[in-house]
């Protein structure tokens, strides 16, 4: 995959890539050979209530090297990129082994390497209004129409959560997200100070891995995990955005067969991976590409 001998043992390593591309395995290999602590940069792996379905590192992997910011957030909490960056800063201030930051959430890496605008937190009532719009008929189009043109040109309009976030910022502050981003402070880790690796996965190869991994999740207890989440299930709960969660819950409720749930979740994962690859191509052109398969 990559010649680990070419990596500095001193500089932080950043590993980004689409879901199922092998990011966690690479991070663990680097930690095993060169030392380091692994820090999560995946917005769904932070949640405590979905380990299997979000492909969090297994307990034996967590025991093999220090792991941070995994499974530490309640599923009801709308964890933000600002909170992630603040927690990461705390880990870095505390010192320790060289950080190996790994995940598939491009927004986290953008905040880390490009800086994060100091946008005030969203009020609870505005978040509730935005949630209602996003889940209601025609609400997403209404939110998009309300955004300023600069923000519409900058964000992924196919991603409902990105649209909602931009709408909340404009509703809360009276300024567009793009205007706030123009005032972004210097980054915590500019690309010149790190080793940024981008796993560049070929589509068909990745799609096959996605299908295999979901089958492995089912064999590894994903349905049991869904059963444990069934009583408190709500599609509006932040952790419910875990891909495959809605499909497995629907299966447990008798609304989908197991095979229908498997097929639908696999398709959703492929679509998510496509969105990730689009983001990486657009925003991570200066990262070092690691072609997959080798």
C-alpha positions in Angstrom: 0.0 0.0 0.0 2.7 2.5 1.0 6.4 2.3 1.9 6.4 2.9 5.6 10.1 3.5 5.5 9.4 6.7 3.7 7.4 8.1 6.6 9.0 10.3 9.2 8.7 8.9 12.7 8.4 12.4 14.1 5.8 14.2 12.0 2.1 13.6 12.6 0.4 11.3 10.0 -3.0 12.1 8.6 -4.9 9.2 6.9 -8.1 10.0 4.9 -10.1 7.9 2.5 -13.5 6.6 1.7 -15.3 4.1 3.9 -14.0 0.5 3.7 -10.7 1.5 2.1 -8.5 0.2 5.0 -7.7 3.4 6.8 -7.8 1.9 10.3 -5.6 -1.1 9.3 -3.0 1.3 7.9 -3.1 3.4 11.0 -2.6 0.4 13.2 0.3 -0.9 11.0 2.0 2.5 11.2 1.6 2.5 15.0 2.9 -1.0 15.3 6.0 -0.3 13.2 6.8 3.2 14.1 4.9 4.0 17.3 2.2 6.5 17.7 -1.3 7.1 19.1 -4.3 6.7 16.8 -6.9 9.5 16.9 -10.3 9.2 15.3 -11.4 11.7 12.6 -14.7 10.0 11.7 -17.9 11.8 12.7 -19.9 8.5 13.3 -17.2 6.5 15.1 -17.4 9.0 18.0 -20.7 7.6 19.1 -21.0 5.0 21.8 -24.1 3.1 20.6 -22.8 1.8 17.2 -19.5 0.0 17.3 -20.0 -2.7 14.7 -22.0 -0.7 12.2 -19.6 2.2 12.2 -16.6 -0.1 11.8 -14.9 1.2 15.0 -11.6 -0.6 15.7 -12.1 -3.9 17.5 -11.2 -4.1 21.2 -8.1 -6.1 20.4 -7.0 -3.4 18.0 -7.6 -0.7 20.6 -5.5 -2.8 23.0 -2.6 -3.0 20.5 -2.1 0.8 20.3 -3.5 3.9 22.1 -6.8 5.0 20.5 -8.6 8.3 21.2 -12.0 9.9 20.4 -13.7 6.6 19.6 -17.1 5.8 21.1 -17.0 8.5 23.7 -20.1 10.5 22.7 -23.7 9.8 23.6 -25.9 9.0 20.6 -28.3 11.8 21.4 -25.6 14.5 21.3 -25.1 16.5 18.1 -21.3 16.4 18.2 -19.8 19.2 16.1 -16.5 19.6 14.2 -15.7 22.4 16.7 -16.0 20.0 19.6 -13.8 17.4 17.8 -11.1 20.0 17.1 -11.2 21.2 20.8 -10.8 17.6 22.0 -8.0 17.0 19.6 -6.3 20.1 20.8 -6.5 18.9 24.3 -4.9 15.6 23.4 -2.1 17.4 21.6 -1.5 19.8 24.5 -1.2 16.8 26.9 1.7 15.5 24.9 2.5 11.9 24.2 3.3 9.8 21.2 3.2 11.1 17.6 -0.5 11.4 16.5 -1.9 9.3 13.7 -5.2 10.9 12.8 -7.4 8.7 10.7 -11.0 8.9 9.4 -13.3 9.6 6.5 -14.9 12.9 7.6 -13.4 15.5 5.2 -14.8 18.4 7.2 -12.7 17.3 10.3 -9.5 17.3 8.2 -10.4 20.6 6.6 -10.9 22.2 10.0 -7.5 20.7 11.2 -5.4 21.6 8.1 -7.2 24.7 6.9 -8.6 26.2 10.1 -12.1 26.5 11.5 -14.2 29.6 11.6 -15.3 30.8 15.0 -19.1 30.4 14.4 -21.3 30.8 17.4 -23.1 27.6 18.5 -26.6 27.0 17.2 -29.5 27.7 19.6 -31.6 24.7 20.5 -34.8 26.2 19.0 -33.1 26.9 15.7 -31.7 23.4 15.6 -35.2 22.0 16.2 -36.6 24.3 13.4 -33.8 23.0 11.1 -34.4 19.4 12.0 -38.1 19.8 11.1 -37.3 21.4 7.8 -34.8 18.8 6.8 -37.1 15.9 7.6 -40.3 17.6 6.2 -41.5 17.5 2.6 -39.8 20.2 0.6 -37.8 21.4 3.5 -34.4 20.7 2.1 -35.2 22.7 -1.0 -36.5 25.5 1.2 -33.3 25.6 3.2 -31.2 25.6 0.0 -33.2 28.5 -1.4 -32.6 30.5 1.8 -28.8 30.3 1.6 -26.8 33.1 0.1 -25.2 32.4 -3.3 -21.7 32.2 -2.1 -22.6 29.5 0.5 -24.6 27.5 -2.1 -21.6 27.5 -4.4 -19.3 26.2 -1.6 -21.2 23.4 0.1 -22.4 19.9 -1.0 -26.0 20.6 -1.7 -26.6 16.8 -2.0 -25.7 16.4 1.6 -28.7 17.3 3.8 -26.6 17.7 7.0 -24.3 20.1 5.3 -27.3 22.1 4.0 -28.8 22.1 7.4 -25.6 23.3 9.0 -25.3 26.2 6.5 -28.9 27.1 7.1 -28.5 27.1 10.9 -25.5 29.4 10.7 -27.3 31.9 8.5 -30.5 31.7 10.7 -28.4 32.1 13.9 -26.0 34.8 12.9 -27.6 36.6 10.0 -24.4 35.9 7.9 -23.7 33.2 5.4 -21.4 30.3 6.2 -19.1 31.3 3.3 -18.7 34.8 4.9 -17.7 33.2 8.2 -15.3 30.8 6.5 -13.5 33.8 4.9 -12.5 34.8 8.4 -11.0 31.5 9.3 -8.0 31.6 11.7 -4.7 29.7 10.9 -4.9 25.9 11.1 -3.7 23.8 13.9 -1.9 21.4 11.5 -1.0 23.0 8.1 -0.3 20.4 5.5 3.4 21.5 5.4 3.8 20.3 9.0 2.2 16.8 8.6 2.3 13.7 6.4 -1.1 13.7 4.7 -2.1 10.4 3.1 -5.2 10.0 1.0 -6.3 6.4 0.1 -7.4 6.7 -3.5 -9.6 3.6 -4.0 -10.7 2.4 -7.4 -14.5 2.3 -7.5 -15.2 -1.4 -8.4 -12.5 -2.6 -5.9 -14.0 -0.4 -3.2 -17.6 -1.5 -3.9 -16.7 -5.1 -3.6 -15.0 -4.4 -0.2 -18.1 -2.5 0.9 -20.4 -5.5 0.2 -18.0 -7.9 1.9 -17.7 -5.6 5.0 -21.4 -5.3 5.5 -21.7 -9.1 5.4 -18.9 -9.2 8.0 -20.8 -6.7 10.1 -23.9 -8.8 10.0 -21.9 -11.9 11.0 -20.1 -9.8 13.7 -23.2 -8.7 15.6 -24.7 -5.7 13.7 -28.2 -7.1 14.2 -27.6 -7.6 17.9 -26.4 -4.0 18.0 -29.5 -2.8 16.2 -31.6 -4.7 18.7 -29.9 -2.9 21.6 -30.7 0.4 19.9 -34.3 -0.4 18.9 -36.1 0.9 22.0 -34.4 4.3 21.8 -34.4 4.5 18.0 -35.3 7.8 16.4 -34.2 8.8 12.9 -33.4 12.3 14.3 -30.9 11.0 16.8 -27.4 12.1 15.7 -26.0 8.6 15.9 -28.9 7.2 13.8 -27.0 8.6 10.8 -24.8 5.5 10.9 -25.1 3.9 7.5 -27.2 0.8 7.7 -28.8 1.7 11.0 -32.2 2.6 9.5 -32.2 -0.5 7.3 -31.5 -2.9 10.2 -34.0 -1.2 12.4 -36.6 -1.6 9.6 -35.7 -5.3 9.4 -36.2 -5.7 13.1 -39.6 -4.0 12.8 -40.6 -6.4 10.0 -40.6 -3.7 7.4 -37.7 -5.2 5.4 -36.4 -8.7 4.9 -32.8 -9.3 6.0 -31.7 -9.4 2.4 -33.6 -6.2 1.5 -31.9 -4.5 4.5 -28.5 -5.8 3.4 -29.0 -4.6 -0.2 -30.3 -1.2 0.7 -27.6 -0.6 3.3 -24.9 -1.7 0.8 -26.2 0.7 -1.8 -26.3 3.6 0.7 -22.7 2.9 1.7 -21.6 3.0 -1.9 -23.4 6.3 -2.4 -21.7 7.6 0.7 -18.3 6.5 -0.6 -19.0 8.3 -3.8 -19.7 11.5 -2.0 -16.5 11.1 0.0 -14.4 10.6 -3.1 -16.0 13.7 -4.7 -15.0 15.7 -1.6 -11.5 14.3 -1.6 -11.0 15.1 -5.3 -12.3 18.7 -4.7 -10.7 19.5 -1.4 -7.6 17.3 -0.9 -5.6 17.8 -4.1 -2.4 18.5 -2.1 -2.6 15.3 -0.1 -0.3 12.4 -1.0 -2.4 9.8 -2.9 -2.1 6.1 -2.1 -3.6 4.2 -5.0 -5.8 1.2 -4.1 -5.6 -1.6 -5.0 -1.7 -1.4 -5.0 
